[in-house]
Amino acid sequence: MKGLSVFILTMAVFATTVSAQRVMRKGTRPQQLTPKGSDPDAVKTGKNIFSLSQVQGKWQEAARRNLGSSEKLSYTDTLMIHISNDKAEVREGMSMNMKGDAAVEEGDNLSVAADVYIIRKIENDQMLLDDGEYLRTMQKVQTYYLETVGKDSIKHAGYKLPQTVLTDNLYGKWIVYRREAKPGAINSQTELVKSITILKGNAGSASKGEIVIYSKDLSEKLDCFVTLKDDNMEVVTKNKSWNFKTYLADNNEFVFGQAEEVMNYSKRLVEKVNGE
């Protein structure tokens, strides 16, 4: 009987500990709950109750700070959440979209594509999310910043004929924000370019750089050498190589690929501070 009593007492303590924790974002250790009254951005009395209808639409991170701090942080991995009915798409910076279900559970737990946040406040077109490490101010928007970058100038242009581009225009990091592909050109085995970096300083006729590719939902970052000759760009890594045609390269836009296969439209990366 003594052993049974110890077992019951142990299970009771375990249950109490579990109830005092909340599952946070995927990959984040559960955090001890902080009483809502201790958070200056939380409602002081009672439990916050929100509904899925309140979080519909597109939300883009506008500011970030550590929990318990009023100091805003610099960041480049801007969080973007799109909720449509009970479905969600989540992206951080230039990472690939994560898709899944959307739900508001226990009144203030926002679950989106396997990530979970605590909703601290919704006011006007802003929502404050707690991920256990940061407080993120989310702004409701019609379109994301990435959806407008370069598109006004690109969408009416048809790039059919490759052209020679200047190496000096290509130094820096370029993020692919849009692709055009012929039907059937992309399948589960296709390696797509996510970003390419070309560094100043020559190694013979080639420039050092870095290319990030992905296929089958996996990304791979590789050191490379980039060689330009006429309208051809060769990218060589330790075990792989690609040949692209170049179509445009100026201070803002870099278009490369194959007109009959996949065209990559990229924008030079400019770090954003505090979401501005």
Buried (B, 14 or more C-beta within 10 A) or exposed (E): EEEEEEEEEEEEEEEEEEEEEBEBBEEEEEBEEEEBEEBEBBBEEEEBEBEBEBBBEBBBBBBBBEEEEEEBBEBEEBBBBBBEEEEBBBBBBBEEEBEBEBBBEEEBBBBBBBBBBBBBBBEEEBBBBBBBBBBBBBBBBEEBEBEEBBBEEBEEEEBEEBEEBEBEBBBBBBBBBBBBBEEEBBEEEBBBBBBBBBBEEEEEEBBBBBBBBBBEEEEEEBEBBBBBEEBBBBBBBEEEEBEBBBBBBEEBBBBBBBBEBBBBBBBBBEEBEBBE
